[in-house]
Amino acid sequence: MAFPLGKEDRMNPEFLDKEARYVQRYSVRMYESDHTGRRRPVSLLNYFQDSAGDHAEKRGAGVIELMRL
């Protein structure tokens, strides 16, 4: 798999500062909370997994790209 930048570029602190952050907004649905209105841990982990997958795709390392290896 080819990354858009070389390994030394990805380890550059300036690159990491700008590119390592990924922000995504979610709307919490009622069924993702418990009876007190607190988020269920499994829902939070699902958000993390979803966000990580989207971030990987944005960086060129999504599931489809990895399956080509």
Secondary structure as the mmCIF struct_conf table of DSSP 4:
data_model
#
loop_
_struct_conf.conf_type_id
_struct_conf.id
_struct_conf.beg_label_comp_id
_struct_conf.beg_label_asym_id
_struct_conf.beg_label_seq_id
_struct_conf.end_label_comp_id
_struct_conf.end_label_asym_id
_struct_conf.end_label_seq_id
BEND BEND1 PRO A 4 LEU A 5
HELX_RH_AL_P HELX_RH_AL_P1 LYS A 7 ARG A 10
TURN_TY1_P TURN_TY1_P1 MET A 11 MET A 11
HELX_RH_AL_P HELX_RH_AL_P2 PRO A 13 GLU A 19
BEND BEND2 ALA A 20 ALA A 20
HELX_LH_PP_P HELX_LH_PP_P1 SER A 27 ARG A 29
HELX_RH_3T_P HELX_RH_3T_P1 MET A 30 GLU A 32
STRN STRN1 SER A 33 SER A 33
TURN_TY1_P TURN_TY1_P2 HIS A 35 THR A 36
BEND BEND3 GLY A 37 GLY A 37
HELX_LH_PP_P HELX_LH_PP_P2 ARG A 38 ARG A 38
STRN STRN2 ARG A 39 ARG A 39
HELX_LH_PP_P HELX_LH_PP_P3 ARG A 40 ARG A 40
HELX_RH_AL_P HELX_RH_AL_P3 PRO A 41 LYS A 58
TURN_TY1_P TURN_TY1_P3 ARG A 59 GLY A 60
BEND BEND4 GLY A 62 GLY A 62
HELX_RH_AL_P HELX_RH_AL_P4 VAL A 63 MET A 67
TURN_TY1_P TURN_TY1_P4 ARG A 68 ARG A 68
#
